[in-house]
Amino acid sequence: MRFLAQLGILLLSGWLSVMAAHAQTLYKSVGPDGKTVYSDRPPPDGRVQKTLKFENLPTSALPAVSTSYVEQLRRMRAASPAPVAVSGVVLYSAVWCGYCKLAKTYLARKGVPYQEIDVDTKAGIAALVQAGGGKGVPLLVAGEQRVQGFSEPAYDAIFAVRK
């Protein structure tokens, strides 16, 4: 009986995480050096040139096996020091994820070098949670910017300054 209750809670939490809206806000501003800056955080001086909001980007939900680790890893993350910022591009993905394949195709087509982390491994799911993900894949992290899910306009906005 206890097993069925735990299974029910796990399935319900997985379903709720899939149904949750994945809203992303992207801010465009001009830095002190005159360069255009895209970020997921508002500029410190509060002078936003343009705000782009990406809502409900398509993601592939993590399987139940992976989601069982996510909550435990989030608690561990809260107790650990903040991660060191990554200067490169990291794509958290899974072999079975169709949106991940689209993201990898996009990065290859644009010639963007990136590190891929497979979330189907224990180390990969731990890295995903450490990066602030855990609801689905792909998760793209480019320096301080991140996009949960995949859409070309969202990726274009992040890589516009990298050309």
N, C-alpha and C positions, 0 to 999 in steps of 0.2 A: 504494500500500500504506500509506504514511504517513497519507494522508487517511482511510482506513478505520479505522486505529488511533485517530486523533484523534476520529473520529465515534463510535466505540465507547466511548471514554472519556467523551465528552460525554453520550451517551445513558445510560450507566451512572450518571454523577454526577447527571443529571437524575432518573433513576428513584429513586436513593437519597434524594435530597432530598425527593421526593414521599412516599416511604415513611416518612421520619423522623417520629417523634411530635412534635407541636407542643403541649407542655405549657405551660400558663400558670398561674401562681400569683398570686392576688390577696389582699392582706392588708388587713384592716379593723382600725383602731385609733382611739383617741381622742387628738387632738392636745392640746397644752398649753392651747389656748384653749377646749377642751371640744367642739370640732367633730369629727364623724366623718370620718375620712380613709381613702380607698381608694387603695392603691398597689400596684405590682408589686414593690416593695422592702420588706423588713421595717422597722418603725419603728426609729429609732436607739436608743431606750431598751429595745427588745426586748419591750415589752408589747403583744402581739398580742391583739386582742379576738376575731378570727375569721379563719381562713384559708380561702379558696376556691381550689380547684384546677380549672382548666379544661383538659382534655386532649383532644387530637385534634379541635380545632375545624375545621370544614370550610373548606378553602381551595381555590382554583384554582391549580394549578401554573403557574409562569411558562413561556412557550414557550422552546424551545431557543435562539432568537435572543437573548432577553433573558438567559438564564442564562450565555451566553458572556461577557457583560459583568460579571456579578456577582462572580466571583472576582477579576478585575482591579480592580474598584472596591473590593472589600474590602481588598486590599493597599494601595491608595491611601488608603483611609480610615484604616488602621492608622498610616500615616505622617503623617496630617494632624491638626491640633488638634481637640479635642472640639467637636461642634456646639453652638450656642447653644440652650438649652431653648425650646421653642415653648409659648406660653401658651394658644393656641387649640386647635381640633380639626382634625387633618389626616387625610384618608382617602386612602391609596394604593390605586388601583384600576385596572381595565382595562375597556374597553367589552365585551369578550367574556366577562367573568367573571360567572357567575350569583350567586355569593355577594356580589360587590361590589354588584350591583343590590339584593340583600336588605339590605345594610348601608346603602345610600343611601336606600332606602325607610324603614328604621327611623329614620334621622337626620331625614328629612323629617317623618315622622309625629310624632316627639317634639319637633320644632321646634328641633333642635340646629344652630346655624350651624357650617359646616365649610369647609375648603379642600380641594378634590379635586386630587390629583396623578395624572396618567395615566402609568402605568409603561411604556406602549408607546413612549414617547419616550426618547431618550438622557438628557435632563435628568431625566425622571421616574424612570428606573431608577437613576440616580446618586443621586437624592434618597431613593429607597427604601433603598438600601444604606447611605447616610449615616444614615438613621433606625434602622438596625439590622435591617432586613428583608432579604428576598432569597430566601425559600423559597417564597413564594406570596402571593397577594392574596385578600382585602383585608388591609391593615394599618391599624389605627386608632391614632393617637397623640393622646392628650389630655393635654397638659402633660407630666408625667413618666410617665404611664401609657400602656401600649400593649397592644393585643390583636391577635394574628396570627390571622386567620380571622374567622368570624362565628358568633355565637350570641346570641340575645336576652338570656339571663341574664348573659353576660359584659358586654355593652354596658349592660344595666340597672345592674350593679354599678358601672361606671365613672361613669355619669351620675346615680346616685342622689343624690350630693352636689351636683349642679348644678341641682337643681329649685328 
